[in-house]
Amino acid sequence: MVAGLTNGELIAPMTYEETMTSDFFEAWFQKFLLPTLTTPSVIIVK
């Protein structure tokens, strides 16, 4: 699963069955995570 976390709530959650690749992460980031964020937002990738 990949998801964002804001105010204790998951945002843009997505499950996947294969290995996470940089292409998959970038697509999820651009198509699913970014549209859910408010301005301003700080993104920390861990």
mmCIF file of the N, C-alpha and C atoms, coordinates in Angstrom:
data_MODEL
# 
_entry.id   MODEL 
# 
loop_
_atom_site.group_PDB 
_atom_site.id 
_atom_site.type_symbol 
_atom_site.label_atom_id 
_atom_site.label_alt_id 
_atom_site.label_comp_id 
_atom_site.label_asym_id 
_atom_site.label_entity_id 
_atom_site.label_seq_id 
_atom_site.pdbx_PDB_ins_code 
_atom_site.Cartn_x 
_atom_site.Cartn_y 
_atom_site.Cartn_z 
_atom_site.occupancy 
_atom_site.B_iso_or_equiv 
_atom_site.pdbx_formal_charge 
_atom_site.auth_seq_id 
_atom_site.auth_comp_id 
_atom_site.auth_asym_id 
_atom_site.auth_atom_id 
_atom_site.pdbx_PDB_model_num 
ATOM 1   N N  . MET A 1 1  ? 0.845  -1.175 0.000   1.00 0.00 ? 1  MET A N  1 
ATOM 2   C CA . MET A 1 1  ? 0.000  0.000  0.000   1.00 0.00 ? 1  MET A CA 1 
ATOM 3   C C  . MET A 1 1  ? 0.887  1.234  0.000   1.00 0.00 ? 1  MET A C  1 
ATOM 4   N N  . VAL A 1 2  ? 0.445  2.217  -0.726  1.00 0.00 ? 2  VAL A N  1 
ATOM 5   C CA . VAL A 1 2  ? 1.080  3.529  -0.711  1.00 0.00 ? 2  VAL A CA 1 
ATOM 6   C C  . VAL A 1 2  ? -0.029 4.538  -0.434  1.00 0.00 ? 2  VAL A C  1 
ATOM 7   N N  . ALA A 1 3  ? 0.270  5.524  0.406   1.00 0.00 ? 3  ALA A N  1 
ATOM 8   C CA . ALA A 1 3  ? -0.744 6.521  0.768   1.00 0.00 ? 3  ALA A CA 1 
ATOM 9   C C  . ALA A 1 3  ? -0.053 7.742  1.351   1.00 0.00 ? 3  ALA A C  1 
ATOM 10  N N  . GLY A 1 4  ? -0.789 8.815  1.421   1.00 0.00 ? 4  GLY A N  1 
ATOM 11  C CA . GLY A 1 4  ? -0.331 9.997  2.122   1.00 0.00 ? 4  GLY A CA 1 
ATOM 12  C C  . GLY A 1 4  ? -0.985 10.028 3.497   1.00 0.00 ? 4  GLY A C  1 
ATOM 13  N N  . LEU A 1 5  ? -0.454 10.834 4.374   1.00 0.00 ? 5  LEU A N  1 
ATOM 14  C CA . LEU A 1 5  ? -1.017 10.977 5.713   1.00 0.00 ? 5  LEU A CA 1 
ATOM 15  C C  . LEU A 1 5  ? -1.089 12.460 6.037   1.00 0.00 ? 5  LEU A C  1 
ATOM 16  N N  . THR A 1 6  ? -2.291 12.917 6.357   1.00 0.00 ? 6  THR A N  1 
ATOM 17  C CA . THR A 1 6  ? -2.461 14.311 6.748   1.00 0.00 ? 6  THR A CA 1 
ATOM 18  C C  . THR A 1 6  ? -3.501 14.391 7.855   1.00 0.00 ? 6  THR A C  1 
ATOM 19  N N  . ASN A 1 7  ? -3.155 15.112 8.900   1.00 0.00 ? 7  ASN A N  1 
ATOM 20  C CA . ASN A 1 7  ? -4.047 15.246 10.063  1.00 0.00 ? 7  ASN A CA 1 
ATOM 21  C C  . ASN A 1 7  ? -4.522 13.894 10.578  1.00 0.00 ? 7  ASN A C  1 
ATOM 22  N N  . GLY A 1 8  ? -3.643 12.894 10.539  1.00 0.00 ? 8  GLY A N  1 
ATOM 23  C CA . GLY A 1 8  ? -3.963 11.566 11.044  1.00 0.00 ? 8  GLY A CA 1 
ATOM 24  C C  . GLY A 1 8  ? -4.833 10.727 10.134  1.00 0.00 ? 8  GLY A C  1 
ATOM 25  N N  . GLU A 1 9  ? -5.114 11.197 8.931   1.00 0.00 ? 9  GLU A N  1 
ATOM 26  C CA . GLU A 1 9  ? -5.963 10.463 7.989   1.00 0.00 ? 9  GLU A CA 1 
ATOM 27  C C  . GLU A 1 9  ? -5.185 10.106 6.733   1.00 0.00 ? 9  GLU A C  1 
ATOM 28  N N  . LEU A 1 10 ? -5.442 8.887  6.213   1.00 0.00 ? 10 LEU A N  1 
ATOM 29  C CA . LEU A 1 10 ? -4.826 8.477  4.958   1.00 0.00 ? 10 LEU A CA 1 
ATOM 30  C C  . LEU A 1 10 ? -5.478 9.205  3.795   1.00 0.00 ? 10 LEU A C  1 
ATOM 31  N N  . ILE A 1 11 ? -4.657 9.656  2.861   1.00 0.00 ? 11 ILE A N  1 
ATOM 32  C CA . ILE A 1 11 ? -5.173 10.269 1.642   1.00 0.00 ? 11 ILE A CA 1 
ATOM 33  C C  . ILE A 1 11 ? -4.539 9.567  0.445   1.00 0.00 ? 11 ILE A C  1 
ATOM 34  N N  . ALA A 1 12 ? -5.277 9.461  -0.621  1.00 0.00 ? 12 ALA A N  1 
ATOM 35  C CA . ALA A 1 12 ? -4.822 8.849  -1.873  1.00 0.00 ? 12 ALA A CA 1 
ATOM 36  C C  . ALA A 1 12 ? -4.266 7.443  -1.673  1.00 0.00 ? 12 ALA A C  1 
ATOM 37  N N  . PRO A 1 13 ? -4.941 6.594  -0.878  1.00 0.00 ? 13 PRO A N  1 
ATOM 38  C CA . PRO A 1 13 ? -4.413 5.248  -0.677  1.00 0.00 ? 13 PRO A CA 1 
ATOM 39  C C  . PRO A 1 13 ? -4.544 4.407  -1.946  1.00 0.00 ? 13 PRO A C  1 
ATOM 40  N N  . MET A 1 14 ? -3.542 3.580  -2.185  1.00 0.00 ? 14 MET A N  1 
ATOM 41  C CA . MET A 1 14 ? -3.582 2.676  -3.330  1.00 0.00 ? 14 MET A CA 1 
ATOM 42  C C  . MET A 1 14 ? -2.854 1.388  -2.943  1.00 0.00 ? 14 MET A C  1 
ATOM 43  N N  . THR A 1 15 ? -3.476 0.279  -3.218  1.00 0.00 ? 15 THR A N  1 
ATOM 44  C CA . THR A 1 15 ? -2.820 -1.003 -2.993  1.00 0.00 ? 15 THR A CA 1 
ATOM 45  C C  . THR A 1 15 ? -2.269 -1.512 -4.313  1.00 0.00 ? 15 THR A C  1 
ATOM 46  N N  . TYR A 1 16 ? -1.206 -2.264 -4.228  1.00 0.00 ? 16 TYR A N  1 
ATOM 47  C CA . TYR A 1 16 ? -0.572 -2.839 -5.407  1.00 0.00 ? 16 TYR A CA 1 
ATOM 48  C C  . TYR A 1 16 ? 0.011  -4.182 -5.019  1.00 0.00 ? 16 TYR A C  1 
ATOM 49  N N  . GLU A 1 17 ? 0.163  -5.065 -5.989  1.00 0.00 ? 17 GLU A N  1 
ATOM 50  C CA . GLU A 1 17 ? 0.642  -6.415 -5.715  1.00 0.00 ? 17 GLU A CA 1 
ATOM 51  C C  . GLU A 1 17 ? 2.070  -6.653 -6.180  1.00 0.00 ? 17 GLU A C  1 
ATOM 52  N N  . GLU A 1 18 ? 2.582  -5.785 -6.996  1.00 0.00 ? 18 GLU A N  1 
ATOM 53  C CA . GLU A 1 18 ? 3.937  -5.945 -7.516  1.00 0.00 ? 18 GLU A CA 1 
ATOM 54  C C  . GLU A 1 18 ? 4.912  -5.097 -6.703  1.00 0.00 ? 18 GLU A C  1 
ATOM 55  N N  . THR A 1 19 ? 6.166  -5.132 -7.095  1.00 0.00 ? 19 THR A N  1 
ATOM 56  C CA . THR A 1 19 ? 7.186  -4.313 -6.457  1.00 0.00 ? 19 THR A CA 1 
ATOM 57  C C  . THR A 1 19 ? 6.973  -2.845 -6.815  1.00 0.00 ? 19 THR A C  1 
ATOM 58  N N  . MET A 1 20 ? 7.173  -1.981 -5.836  1.00 0.00 ? 20 MET A N  1 
ATOM 59  C CA . MET A 1 20 ? 7.064  -0.542 -6.096  1.00 0.00 ? 20 MET A CA 1 
ATOM 60  C C  . MET A 1 20 ? 8.244  -0.112 -6.958  1.00 0.00 ? 20 MET A C  1 
ATOM 61  N N  . THR A 1 21 ? 7.951  0.480  -8.087  1.00 0.00 ? 21 THR A N  1 
ATOM 62  C CA . THR A 1 21 ? 8.996  1.016  -8.958  1.00 0.00 ? 21 THR A CA 1 
ATOM 63  C C  . THR A 1 21 ? 8.934  2.536  -8.921  1.00 0.00 ? 21 THR A C  1 
ATOM 64  N N  . SER A 1 22 ? 9.983  3.161  -9.368  1.00 0.00 ? 22 SER A N  1 
ATOM 65  C CA . SER A 1 22 ? 9.987  4.622  -9.390  1.00 0.00 ? 22 SER A CA 1 
ATOM 66  C C  . SER A 1 22 ? 8.932  5.150  -10.352 1.00 0.00 ? 22 SER A C  1 
ATOM 67  N N  . ASP A 1 23 ? 8.706  4.458  -11.471 1.00 0.00 ? 23 ASP A N  1 
ATOM 68  C CA . ASP A 1 23 ? 7.670  4.884  -12.419 1.00 0.00 ? 23 ASP A CA 1 
ATOM 69  C C  . ASP A 1 23 ? 6.281  4.806  -11.790 1.00 0.00 ? 23 ASP A C  1 
ATOM 70  N N  . PHE A 1 24 ? 6.008  3.711  -11.073 1.00 0.00 ? 24 PHE A N  1 
ATOM 71  C CA . PHE A 1 24 ? 4.715  3.547  -10.408 1.00 0.00 ? 24 PHE A CA 1 
ATOM 72  C C  . PHE A 1 24 ? 4.529  4.639  -9.354  1.00 0.00 ? 24 PHE A C  1 
ATOM 73  N N  . PHE A 1 25 ? 5.567  4.862  -8.536  1.00 0.00 ? 25 PHE A N  1 
ATOM 74  C CA . PHE A 1 25 ? 5.474  5.874  -7.487  1.00 0.00 ? 25 PHE A CA 1 
ATOM 75  C C  . PHE A 1 25 ? 5.244  7.256  -8.081  1.00 0.00 ? 25 PHE A C  1 
ATOM 76  N N  . GLU A 1 26 ? 5.985  7.590  -9.125  1.00 0.00 ? 26 GLU A N  1 
ATOM 77  C CA . GLU A 1 26 ? 5.828  8.905  -9.750  1.00 0.00 ? 26 GLU A CA 1 
ATOM 78  C C  . GLU A 1 26 ? 4.423  9.096  -10.315 1.00 0.00 ? 26 GLU A C  1 
ATOM 79  N N  . ALA A 1 27 ? 3.878  8.058  -10.947 1.00 0.00 ? 27 ALA A N  1 
ATOM 80  C CA . ALA A 1 27 ? 2.516  8.145  -11.491 1.00 0.00 ? 27 ALA A CA 1 
ATOM 81  C C  . ALA A 1 27 ? 1.502  8.329  -10.364 1.00 0.00 ? 27 ALA A C  1 
ATOM 82  N N  . TRP A 1 28 ? 1.626  7.548  -9.288  1.00 0.00 ? 28 TRP A N  1 
ATOM 83  C CA . TRP A 1 28 ? 0.715  7.686  -8.144  1.00 0.00 ? 28 TRP A CA 1 
ATOM 84  C C  . TRP A 1 28 ? 0.832  9.088  -7.543  1.00 0.00 ? 28 TRP A C  1 
ATOM 85  N N  . PHE A 1 29 ? 2.060  9.549  -7.378  1.00 0.00 ? 29 PHE A N  1 
ATOM 86  C CA . PHE A 1 29 ? 2.317  10.860 -6.795  1.00 0.00 ? 29 PHE A CA 1 
ATOM 87  C C  . PHE A 1 29 ? 1.633  11.962 -7.600  1.00 0.00 ? 29 PHE A C  1 
ATOM 88  N N  . GLN A 1 30 ? 1.806  11.938 -8.910  1.00 0.00 ? 30 GLN A N  1 
ATOM 89  C CA . GLN A 1 30 ? 1.257  12.990 -9.766  1.00 0.00 ? 30 GLN A CA 1 
ATOM 90  C C  . GLN A 1 30 ? -0.250 12.881 -9.960  1.00 0.00 ? 30 GLN A C  1 
ATOM 91  N N  . LYS A 1 31 ? -0.758 11.663 -10.145 1.00 0.00 ? 31 LYS A N  1 
ATOM 92  C CA . LYS A 1 31 ? -2.172 11.486 -10.497 1.00 0.00 ? 31 LYS A CA 1 
ATOM 93  C C  . LYS A 1 31 ? -3.100 11.375 -9.295  1.00 0.00 ? 31 LYS A C  1 
ATOM 94  N N  . PHE A 1 32 ? -2.576 10.908 -8.162  1.00 0.00 ? 32 PHE A N  1 
ATOM 95  C CA . PHE A 1 32 ? -3.446 10.652 -7.016  1.00 0.00 ? 32 PHE A CA 1 
ATOM 96  C C  . PHE A 1 32 ? -3.124 11.514 -5.793  1.00 0.00 ? 32 PHE A C  1 
ATOM 97  N N  . LEU A 1 33 ? -1.857 11.624 -5.428  1.00 0.00 ? 33 LEU A N  1 
ATOM 98  C CA . LEU A 1 33 ? -1.519 12.369 -4.210  1.00 0.00 ? 33 LEU A CA 1 
ATOM 99  C C  . LEU A 1 33 ? -1.621 13.881 -4.409  1.00 0.00 ? 33 LEU A C  1 
ATOM 100 N N  . LEU A 1 34 ? -0.942 14.409 -5.408  1.00 0.00 ? 34 LEU A N  1 
ATOM 101 C CA . LEU A 1 34 ? -0.925 15.868 -5.587  1.00 0.00 ? 34 LEU A CA 1 
ATOM 102 C C  . LEU A 1 34 ? -2.310 16.493 -5.693  1.00 0.00 ? 34 LEU A C  1 
ATOM 103 N N  . PRO A 1 35 ? -3.256 15.897 -6.428  1.00 0.00 ? 35 PRO A N  1 
ATOM 104 C CA . PRO A 1 35 ? -4.584 16.518 -6.511  1.00 0.00 ? 35 PRO A CA 1 
ATOM 105 C C  . PRO A 1 35 ? -5.337 16.583 -5.174  1.00 0.00 ? 35 PRO A C  1 
ATOM 106 N N  . THR A 1 36 ? -4.940 15.766 -4.186  1.00 0.00 ? 36 THR A N  1 
ATOM 107 C CA . THR A 1 36 ? -5.645 15.764 -2.901  1.00 0.00 ? 36 THR A CA 1 
ATOM 108 C C  . THR A 1 36 ? -5.075 16.765 -1.904  1.00 0.00 ? 36 THR A C  1 
ATOM 109 N N  . LEU A 1 37 ? -3.917 17.326 -2.199  1.00 0.00 ? 37 LEU A N  1 
ATOM 110 C CA . LEU A 1 37 ? -3.256 18.226 -1.251  1.00 0.00 ? 37 LEU A CA 1 
ATOM 111 C C  . LEU A 1 37 ? -3.809 19.640 -1.341  1.00 0.00 ? 37 LEU A C  1 
ATOM 112 N N  . THR A 1 38 ? -3.746 20.326 -0.217  1.00 0.00 ? 38 THR A N  1 
ATOM 113 C CA . THR A 1 38 ? -4.117 21.737 -0.186  1.00 0.00 ? 38 THR A CA 1 
ATOM 114 C C  . THR A 1 38 ? -2.840 22.572 -0.235  1.00 0.00 ? 38 THR A C  1 
ATOM 115 N N  . THR A 1 39 ? -2.987 23.826 -0.572  1.00 0.00 ? 39 THR A N  1 
ATOM 116 C CA . THR A 1 39 ? -1.836 24.721 -0.635  1.00 0.00 ? 39 THR A CA 1 
ATOM 117 C C  . THR A 1 39 ? -1.844 25.614 0.589   1.00 0.00 ? 39 THR A C  1 
ATOM 118 N N  . PRO A 1 40 ? -0.774 25.750 1.304   1.00 0.00 ? 40 PRO A N  1 
ATOM 119 C CA . PRO A 1 40 ? 0.519  25.105 1.112   1.00 0.00 ? 40 PRO A CA 1 
ATOM 120 C C  . PRO A 1 40 ? 0.546  23.734 1.779   1.00 0.00 ? 40 PRO A C  1 
ATOM 121 N N  . SER A 1 41 ? 1.384  22.851 1.280   1.00 0.00 ? 41 SER A N  1 
ATOM 122 C CA . SER A 1 41 ? 1.592  21.528 1.870   1.00 0.00 ? 41 SER A CA 1 
ATOM 123 C C  . SER A 1 41 ? 3.080  21.224 1.886   1.00 0.00 ? 41 SER A C  1 
ATOM 124 N N  . VAL A 1 42 ? 3.491  20.458 2.862   1.00 0.00 ? 42 VAL A N  1 
ATOM 125 C CA . VAL A 1 42 ? 4.864  19.971 2.945   1.00 0.00 ? 42 VAL A CA 1 
ATOM 126 C C  . VAL A 1 42 ? 4.807  18.472 2.725   1.00 0.00 ? 42 VAL A C  1 
ATOM 127 N N  . ILE A 1 43 ? 5.661  17.964 1.845   1.00 0.00 ? 43 ILE A N  1 
ATOM 128 C CA . ILE A 1 43 ? 5.687  16.536 1.536   1.00 0.00 ? 43 ILE A CA 1 
ATOM 129 C C  . ILE A 1 43 ? 6.992  15.957 2.055   1.00 0.00 ? 43 ILE A C  1 
ATOM 130 N N  . ILE A 1 44 ? 6.890  14.920 2.873   1.00 0.00 ? 44 ILE A N  1 
ATOM 131 C CA . ILE A 1 44 ? 8.054  14.210 3.389   1.00 0.00 ? 44 ILE A CA 1 
ATOM 132 C C  . ILE A 1 44 ? 7.945  12.773 2.910   1.00 0.00 ? 44 ILE A C  1 
ATOM 133 N N  . VAL A 1 45 ? 8.963  12.309 2.203   1.00 0.00 ? 45 VAL A N  1 
ATOM 134 C CA . VAL A 1 45 ? 8.986  10.926 1.719   1.00 0.00 ? 45 VAL A CA 1 
ATOM 135 C C  . VAL A 1 45 ? 9.914  10.148 2.634   1.00 0.00 ? 45 VAL A C  1 
ATOM 136 N N  . LYS A 1 46 ? 9.373  9.086  3.210   1.00 0.00 ? 46 LYS A N  1 
ATOM 137 C CA . LYS A 1 46 ? 10.161 8.310  4.164   1.00 0.00 ? 46 LYS A CA 1 
ATOM 138 C C  . LYS A 1 46 ? 10.159 6.870  3.772   1.00 0.00 ? 46 LYS A C  1 
# 
